Amino acid sequence: MKVIFLQDVPNVARAGEIKEVASGYGRNFLIPQKLALLA
């Protein structure tokens, strides 16, 4: 799944980057923690 990072995530991406991540990682961690949005 493609996400847009809202904050820096160490060893993954910087704020503002659009990147492909595993579906479970995006859905279960990044989006609920407000670290990323679905692109």
C-alpha positions, 0 to 999 in steps of 0.5 A: 500500500502507498502511504504519505508520511506525516512524520519522520519514521526512523529507518523507514521514511522522512515526513512528506515522502510517498512510499510503498509499505506492507499493508499490515504495517500501514493499516495497523501501525502507521495510520492509527499512530497518525504517522502516515495517510493512505496515498 
